[in-house]
Amino acid sequence: HPGSVDAYFEEAARIGLRAGAGKVLMDRNAPAMLCDTAQRGYDESKQLISRWHGRDRLFYAVTPRFAPTSTPAQLEAAGALFAETDGIYMQTHLSESLAEADWVRELFPDSADYLDVYDRAGLVSSRCLFGHAIHLSLREWTRLSEAGAAVVHCPTSNLFLGSGLFDMRSALVAANPVRTALGSDIGAGTSFSPLVTLNEAYKVAALRGETLSAHSAFYLATLGSARALYMDDRIGRLMPGHEADFVVLDLSASLSLRERL
């Protein structure tokens, strides 16, 4: 609901965070109290964009929950919102589980694959972020790379739900690499800590018979995520002219840290 988005942005502005969010768009296959319509979702999002996008360090992200909970009309409205405002973002789910992908094929039989559902609505380009992205075809990986879109690896959520194992090799070291960020997810994620999340990302890679080095993991949580957001000109690394957007860890804060570090 719009009120929750206002509350989020108000608190983020008070603290001084760089933060993005958006009203979740759902007009089917969800509890009635949470559903809107294509037009109402567009109108309420438009009002939120005018209030918050570009204010202080805040940015707006058009947010269809995922394809199964939006009609084609609502996805088209989301595409219109995305096209109408400079610098805006789009965030949604993509191929989190095999069952979800099967459901999308049933709901959108004319689309080539899951990603094509969003592509037809104008929602596959730079500043489009797709959470999970576990079960993708080569065509989908290639299209994401060509479009400059990003995927968001959510390892704690994926392991908790048993959704599958993210293919880091296809994302980062393939012939057509895709911008990749690290995410906690919300409902099924088990930690907001980047360190805990990276620990789980290492395990996901190990289960695939691959290795996620400490250097690559740190990149994923910092500059890699900044590049996924097209914000690497101001955040993601310590450089003159960049925002001092970092935390300081006390390596003696606990006995285990003192002994291990």
BALO-280992 format. One line per field, with one value per residue (C-alpha): residue number from 0; residue in one letter; x, y, z. Coordinates in steps of 0.25 Angstrom, whole numbers. Layout:
<rs>
num <- c(NUM; ...)
residuo <- c(A; ...)
east <- c(X; ...)
north <- c(Y; ...)
up <- c(Z; ...)
</rs>
This chain:
<rs>
num <- c(0; 1; 2; 3; 4; 5; 6; 7; 8; 9; 10; 11; 12; 13; 14; 15; 16; 17; 18; 19; 20; 21; 22; 23; 24; 25; 26; 27; 28; 29; 30; 31; 32; 33; 34; 35; 36; 37; 38; 39; 40; 41; 42; 43; 44; 45; 46; 47; 48; 49; 50; 51; 52; 53; 54; 55; 56; 57; 58; 59; 60; 61; 62; 63; 64; 65; 66; 67; 68; 69; 70; 71; 72; 73; 74; 75; 76; 77; 78; 79; 80; 81; 82; 83; 84; 85; 86; 87; 88; 89; 90; 91; 92; 93; 94; 95; 96; 97; 98; 99; 100; 101; 102; 103; 104; 105; 106; 107; 108; 109; 110; 111; 112; 113; 114; 115; 116; 117; 118; 119; 120; 121; 122; 123; 124; 125; 126; 127; 128; 129; 130; 131; 132; 133; 134; 135; 136; 137; 138; 139; 140; 141; 142; 143; 144; 145; 146; 147; 148; 149; 150; 151; 152; 153; 154; 155; 156; 157; 158; 159; 160; 161; 162; 163; 164; 165; 166; 167; 168; 169; 170; 171; 172; 173; 174; 175; 176; 177; 178; 179; 180; 181; 182; 183; 184; 185; 186; 187; 188; 189; 190; 191; 192; 193; 194; 195; 196; 197; 198; 199; 200; 201; 202; 203; 204; 205; 206; 207; 208; 209; 210; 211; 212; 213; 214; 215; 216; 217; 218; 219; 220; 221; 222; 223; 224; 225; 226; 227; 228; 229; 230; 231; 232; 233; 234; 235; 236; 237; 238; 239; 240; 241; 242; 243; 244; 245; 246; 247; 248; 249; 250; 251; 252; 253; 254; 255; 256; 257; 258; 259; 260)
residuo <- c(H; P; G; S; V; D; A; Y; F; E; E; A; A; R; I; G; L; R; A; G; A; G; K; V; L; M; D; R; N; A; P; A; M; L; C; D; T; A; Q; R; G; Y; D; E; S; K; Q; L; I; S; R; W; H; G; R; D; R; L; F; Y; A; V; T; P; R; F; A; P; T; S; T; P; A; Q; L; E; A; A; G; A; L; F; A; E; T; D; G; I; Y; M; Q; T; H; L; S; E; S; L; A; E; A; D; W; V; R; E; L; F; P; D; S; A; D; Y; L; D; V; Y; D; R; A; G; L; V; S; S; R; C; L; F; G; H; A; I; H; L; S; L; R; E; W; T; R; L; S; E; A; G; A; A; V; V; H; C; P; T; S; N; L; F; L; G; S; G; L; F; D; M; R; S; A; L; V; A; A; N; P; V; R; T; A; L; G; S; D; I; G; A; G; T; S; F; S; P; L; V; T; L; N; E; A; Y; K; V; A; A; L; R; G; E; T; L; S; A; H; S; A; F; Y; L; A; T; L; G; S; A; R; A; L; Y; M; D; D; R; I; G; R; L; M; P; G; H; E; A; D; F; V; V; L; D; L; S; A; S; L; S; L; R; E; R; L)
east <- c(0; 5; 5; 16; 25; 23; 27; 39; 44; 41; 50; 61; 61; 62; 74; 81; 81; 83; 70; 61; 47; 33; 19; 17; 8; -2; -15; -18; -14; -12; -21; -32; -27; -14; -18; -20; -24; -15; -20; -19; -6; -1; -7; -2; 12; 12; 8; 19; 29; 26; 28; 41; 49; 61; 59; 71; 78; 65; 61; 48; 47; 35; 31; 22; 23; 25; 19; 8; 2; 1; -8; -2; -9; -2; 11; 9; 5; 18; 26; 19; 24; 38; 39; 33; 43; 58; 67; 56; 58; 50; 51; 43; 45; 50; 51; 52; 47; 43; 29; 28; 34; 24; 13; 18; 17; 3; -1; 7; 6; 10; 23; 36; 41; 39; 48; 41; 28; 35; 42; 29; 25; 37; 43; 57; 67; 78; 73; 64; 67; 63; 63; 67; 69; 72; 66; 70; 72; 84; 75; 70; 85; 89; 77; 80; 94; 90; 80; 90; 80; 84; 81; 81; 86; 78; 85; 79; 65; 68; 74; 63; 52; 60; 58; 71; 85; 89; 98; 109; 118; 107; 105; 119; 129; 121; 123; 112; 114; 102; 102; 100; 97; 95; 82; 75; 61; 50; 40; 49; 63; 69; 78; 80; 95; 104; 114; 104; 98; 112; 115; 102; 106; 119; 111; 103; 115; 121; 108; 110; 124; 129; 137; 134; 147; 147; 151; 140; 130; 134; 133; 119; 115; 121; 125; 118; 105; 108; 110; 97; 90; 98; 103; 118; 122; 118; 117; 123; 138; 147; 151; 153; 139; 131; 121; 126; 116; 122; 122; 134; 135; 141; 149; 150; 135; 134; 143; 141; 145; 157; 162; 159; 163)
north <- c(0; 14; 17; 7; 13; 27; 21; 14; 27; 36; 28; 26; 41; 44; 35; 39; 26; 24; 15; 11; 4; 4; 0; -15; -16; -28; -29; -45; -58; -51; -48; -37; -28; -27; -26; -13; -11; -7; 7; 9; 3; 12; 25; 22; 19; 32; 40; 33; 35; 50; 50; 42; 39; 48; 54; 54; 40; 33; 26; 19; 5; 1; -13; -23; -34; -45; -48; -58; -47; -37; -37; -33; -20; -17; -21; -11; -1; -4; -2; 11; 16; 11; 18; 31; 35; 37; 29; 21; 6; -7; -19; -32; -47; -56; -72; -74; -88; -98; -98; -83; -84; -95; -86; -74; -83; -86; -71; -66; -77; -67; -63; -70; -71; -65; -53; -50; -47; -35; -32; -31; -20; -12; -17; -22; -12; -4; -2; -14; -23; -38; -45; -60; -63; -78; -86; -78; -82; -78; -69; -62; -60; -54; -45; -40; -37; -30; -21; -17; -23; -28; -41; -41; -54; -57; -69; -70; -69; -79; -89; -87; -90; -100; -92; -96; -92; -79; -81; -71; -76; -73; -59; -54; -62; -66; -60; -50; -47; -41; -30; -37; -32; -38; -39; -43; -44; -41; -52; -64; -58; -62; -50; -35; -37; -36; -45; -56; -55; -56; -68; -75; -71; -78; -91; -89; -89; -101; -109; -106; -111; -97; -87; -73; -67; -56; -46; -49; -50; -36; -30; -36; -29; -16; -11; -22; -18; -3; -7; -14; -1; 7; 15; 11; 25; 29; 16; 2; 6; 15; 26; 41; 47; 35; 36; 31; 20; 9; 3; 1; -13; -14; -27; -28; -27; -41; -53; -61; -49; -46; -61; -62; -49)
up <- c(0; -3; 12; 15; 4; 9; 23; 17; 10; 21; 31; 20; 18; 33; 34; 22; 15; 0; -2; -13; -12; -18; -17; -20; -32; -31; -38; -38; -31; -17; -5; -9; 2; -5; -19; -27; -42; -53; -53; -38; -37; -48; -42; -28; -33; -41; -28; -20; -31; -31; -16; -14; -26; -27; -13; -4; -7; -10; -23; -27; -33; -40; -33; -40; -29; -40; -53; -48; -39; -50; -62; -76; -74; -61; -66; -78; -68; -60; -73; -76; -62; -64; -78; -73; -62; -64; -55; -49; -46; -47; -38; -38; -37; -48; -49; -34; -34; -45; -40; -42; -56; -60; -54; -63; -75; -72; -70; -82; -93; -104; -97; -101; -87; -73; -76; -89; -81; -75; -88; -95; -85; -87; -74; -78; -79; -71; -56; -57; -45; -45; -32; -31; -46; -43; -54; -67; -81; -89; -97; -84; -79; -93; -93; -79; -83; -96; -89; -77; -67; -54; -46; -31; -24; -11; -5; 9; 3; -8; 2; 12; 2; -6; -19; -26; -27; -34; -46; -43; -54; -64; -58; -56; -65; -77; -91; -88; -73; -66; -55; -42; -28; -15; -8; 5; 0; 10; 13; 12; 14; 28; 30; 26; 29; 16; 23; 26; 12; 6; 15; 9; -5; -3; 1; -12; -21; -13; -16; -30; -30; -32; -23; -18; -14; -3; -13; -22; -10; -5; -20; -20; -8; -11; -25; -32; -26; -29; -43; -44; -39; -49; -37; -37; -40; -26; -17; -16; -13; -6; -15; -16; -20; -16; -5; 9; 9; 18; 32; 41; 47; 61; 60; 75; 77; 82; 86; 74; 65; 73; 72; 58; 52)
</rs>
